[in-house]
Amino acid sequence: MTAGNPKVERARAALARHDWPAVYALLTAAEAPEPDDAAALEALADAAWWLSKLDECIAARERAYSRFDADGDARGAARMAIHLYSNQTFKGRSAVAGGWLQRARRLLDGLPESIEHGTLLIHEAEVANSVGDLELALEKAERAVEIGRRLQDLDLEADGLQCSGRLLIALGRPADGLALFDEAMLSAVEGRLGPFATGKVYCSLISACDELGDFQRAAEWTEVGRQWAENHPFAVFPGLCRVHRAEVLRLRGDWAEAEEEARRAYAELCDVNVFNAGAAFYEIGEIRRRLGDFDAAEEAYRRADELGREPQPGFAFLRLAQGKIDAAASSISTALAELTWDRLARAKLLPAQVEIAVAGGNLPAARVAADELEEIARAYGTPWLRAVADLARGRLDLIAGNSEAASGALRRALHHWQALDLPYEVASTRVLLGSACRSVGDEESAAASFDAAAAIFERLGAEADATRARGQREGKAVLPDRLTAREAEVLCLVSSGRTNKEVAAELFLSEKTVARHLSNIFCKIGVSTRAGATAYAFEHDLVSRH
């Protein structure tokens, strides 16, 4: 920064101690001369970023870029271009961001190796990862680590390690990936990294744990990250940590606190990081859906989608809960079709595809999805993946009439959910297990399982789920989708393989009346075939009631 002006000199000192509010105040004070040299503009941009004034940050960096370029400082101009790529990505402006990244490549071409070369490689790795070219992405990330080590820059080295770690996990090498995270985290917890590198490593590790379903590790690091972020109260990092914390709280069943954290996260991120502001709304949707507040859930998913966060699998589950099976199947299939290579991302969607396909009577599709889940679970081996794979297999075996196999798979899933301390998943699995026990004549175990599920749902506030569990325990006709008792009888008999003529004879009805009942049933439950109706009957435990 230009020497001589006292305020600029004080801003230089504040910059060295990371006192971002002081830097910003000194460089924007009414009586201060407007920064006109590149270093002062860069300092102002850094301060604005840390104070979550992203639009001001972008404006200052654009001016700094022009100043560096005019001064013939290609490396400085490239550094600003790289930052502008990140800033525009945060704002969700991918085309503009891509232009800045291309400009950084051009500026650095032919220059001696520098930190900027390594940072550029990390962003190029992120771009390659986004289109599924994992091997190229890993090569670039590893080159960034090498540059960081040659230049003895710990921030660049740690950034490269976290990027390499995420890619190794995506490539099916979670142990190797987490080992690199451990190495990066060591420098972070020792306080040897700058604040931005520290925050990025924390957030990346928590995201990696979330992808793997390692919620215990995610919860531990979320708490560590939250404590660190509180020392940077004006920056983007507290909001990012809140999104992660909201997810952990939601999974643990602390829904009221989770929603409060998600709403605070949105308020902190809405003008800074569009995608994670959307992720906050997705968490709200997940909570509202479980509470049975479908209108609020749909609105939250819509807001998440508008902000760039794919609202799946929650939105598909919402459509399923509303009885719109075809819409649910279409939305989850579309989401999966857009994820052809990311196995961990697919693993978050495949359980929904299994459940929806079973509900719609599309057992071949359910089997394909369950098989893929089991393959992913074998590759990564985390408890969460094993749980969702066992749950999917148990659900499929139950509807296929393989009750003993279903019971075994569901008990394995239950064991994992209990170890992970995920109460909603525990209760949902107990409902299925109760149906499996009842189907083999073990009424005592079935009743105990339904009772346990109802108690958990009640504690969580999931009243509709609790009512269904209590109804199944008593064998009462708590009928879904406004089915009448007579329609339930017809559906039960059709599910047992009887023809319309046979149903008519058993219920002392005309075939025309049975056909009318069946038409009404199809309309109410959102299916178009007898196979779909059969699947629905088993899924909602209607067969065991009649």
Secondary structure by P-SEA (a helix, b strand, c coil): cccccaaaaaaaaaaaacaaaaaaaaaacccccccccaaaaaaaaaaaaaacaaaaaaaaaaaaaaaaaaacaaaaaaaaaaaaaaaaaaacaaaaaaaaaaaaaaaaccccccaaaaaaaaaaaaaaaaacaaaaaaaaaaaaaaaaaaaccaaaaaaaaaaaaaaaaaaccaaaaaaaaaaaaaaaaaccccaaaaaaaaaaaaaaaaaacaaaaaaaaaaaaaaaaaaacccaaaaaaaaaaaaaaaaacaaaaaaaaaaaaaaacccccaaaaaaaaaaaaaaaaaacaaaaaaaaaaaaaaacccccaaaaaaaaaacaaaaaaaaaaaaaaaccccaaaaaacaaaaaaaaaaacaaaaaaaaaaaaaaaaaacccaaaaaaaaaaaaaaaaaacaaaaaaaaaaaaaaaaaaaccaaaaaaaaaaaaaaaaaacaaaaaaaaaaaaaaaaaaacaaaaaaaaaaaaaccccccccccaaaaaaaaaaaacccaaaaaaaacccaaaaaaaaaaaaaaaccccaaaaaaaaaaacccccc
